[in-house]
């Protein structure tokens, strides 16, 4: 009986893992916008006659001094944004995934809404072993958000 108990204990001890590597990775570089006109009409709502044409919206990242259009056909959202119906407040929103190139001290993302309207997002990114998140965010060189605010990075833009 003692031999059987010893075999079971040894087997259990050998099957334990001492892998201390992180089990999770947090990647939080998204910011959300609702886009309205001066009368409060939702410009992301496809039923609105003045809606922004989603095929014209493009993101550009500045990486090592070069401006690069964002497109990866293998991704769920190849242009690194998604427009969706935010049901709790009956509006459409765009979620934009910011440039977080580790070669940039304050990565820049350009949102080209159409051929004549572009906004600039500059961010400070907090990076650790298993965490990448927005720390501070500027829109057209105006500070609009900090993680110290205790709020989510959401903004209403008037176009």
C-alpha positions in Angstrom: 0.0 0.0 0.0 2.9 2.4 0.8 4.5 1.7 -2.6 1.2 2.5 -4.3 0.8 5.8 -2.4 4.4 6.7 -3.1 3.9 6.1 -6.9 0.7 8.3 -6.9 2.4 11.1 -5.0 5.5 11.1 -7.2 3.3 11.0 -10.3 1.3 14.0 -9.1 4.5 16.0 -8.1 6.1 15.3 -11.5 3.0 16.5 -13.4 3.1 19.9 -11.8 4.4 22.8 -13.9 6.6 25.6 -12.6 6.1 27.7 -15.7 6.0 31.3 -14.5 5.4 32.9 -17.9 2.5 35.3 -18.2 -0.7 33.6 -19.1 -2.5 36.7 -20.4 -1.6 39.6 -22.6 -3.5 42.9 -22.5 -3.5 44.9 -25.7 -5.6 48.0 -25.2 -4.9 50.6 -27.9 -8.4 51.3 -29.1 -10.3 54.6 -29.0 -13.9 55.2 -29.9 -15.6 58.1 -31.5 -19.2 59.0 -32.4 -19.3 61.5 -35.4 -22.1 64.1 -35.6 -22.8 67.1 -37.8 -23.7 70.5 -36.3 -27.4 69.5 -36.1 -26.5 66.3 -34.1 -27.1 63.9 -37.0 -25.1 60.6 -36.7 -22.6 60.6 -39.6 -21.7 57.0 -39.0 -25.3 55.8 -39.3 -25.6 54.2 -42.8 -29.3 55.3 -43.0 -28.3 59.0 -42.7 -28.1 60.6 -46.2 -25.0 62.6 -45.1 -23.2 59.5 -43.7 -19.5 59.3 -44.0 -18.6 56.7 -46.6 -16.8 53.9 -44.8 -14.9 53.0 -47.9 -13.2 56.4 -47.8 -12.1 56.2 -44.2 -8.5 55.2 -43.9 -5.9 55.0 -41.2 -2.2 56.0 -41.6 0.6 55.2 -39.1 3.8 57.1 -38.9 6.6 54.6 -38.4 10.3 55.5 -38.5 9.4 58.8 -40.1 7.4 57.3 -42.9 3.6 57.6 -43.3 2.1 54.1 -44.0 -1.5 53.3 -45.0 -2.9 50.7 -42.7 -4.2 47.6 -44.5 -3.8 43.9 -43.6 -6.2 41.6 -45.5 -5.6 38.8 -43.1 -7.2 40.7 -40.2 -10.9 40.8 -39.1 -10.7 44.6 -39.5 -8.1 45.1 -42.3 -8.0 48.9 -41.9 -7.7 48.7 -38.1 -11.1 50.3 -37.4 -14.7 49.0 -37.1 -18.0 50.9 -37.3 -20.7 49.4 -35.1 -24.2 50.2 -33.6 -23.7 51.2 -30.0 -27.2 50.1 -28.8 -27.1 51.6 -25.2 -27.4 55.1 -26.6 -28.7 54.4 -30.1 -25.7 55.7 -32.1 -23.0 54.4 -34.3 -19.4 54.5 -33.2 -16.1 53.9 -34.8 -13.4 52.0 -32.8 -9.9 52.9 -34.1 -6.9 50.8 -33.2 -4.0 53.2 -32.8 -0.5 53.0 -34.0 1.6 51.5 -31.1 4.9 51.0 -32.9 7.5 50.5 -30.2 10.0 52.5 -32.4 8.0 55.7 -31.7 8.0 57.7 -28.4 4.6 59.1 -29.2 3.1 57.1 -32.1 0.9 59.1 -34.6 -2.2 57.8 -36.3 -3.9 59.8 -39.0 -7.6 59.2 -39.6 -8.5 60.3 -43.1 -12.3 60.6 -43.1 -12.5 61.5 -46.8 -10.3 63.3 -49.4 -10.5 66.6 -47.6 -10.8 65.8 -43.8 -8.0 64.2 -41.7 -7.5 64.2 -37.9 -4.3 63.5 -36.1 -4.1 61.3 -33.1 -0.9 61.2 -31.0 -0.6 58.9 -28.1 1.7 57.9 -25.3 1.8 54.1 -24.9 2.5 52.2 -21.7 4.4 49.0 -22.4 5.3 46.2 -20.0 6.0 42.5 -20.5 2.3 41.5 -20.9 0.6 44.9 -21.3 0.3 47.5 -24.0 -2.2 50.3 -23.4 -2.9 54.0 -24.1 -1.6 56.3 -21.4 -2.3 59.7 -22.9 -4.1 60.8 -26.1 -4.0 64.0 -28.2 -6.4 64.9 -31.0 -5.0 67.5 -33.4 -2.4 68.5 -30.7 -5.0 69.0 -28.0 -4.8 66.7 -25.0 -8.2 64.9 -24.9 -7.6 61.9 -22.6 -5.4 60.4 -19.9 -5.7 57.1 -18.2 -5.6 59.0 -14.9 -9.1 60.4 -15.9 -10.7 57.1 -14.9 -12.8 57.1 -18.0 -12.8 55.1 -21.3 -11.3 56.7 -24.3 -14.5 57.8 -26.1 -15.2 61.1 -27.8 -17.9 62.8 -29.8 -16.5 64.6 -32.9 -18.5 67.3 -34.7 -17.8 67.4 -38.5 
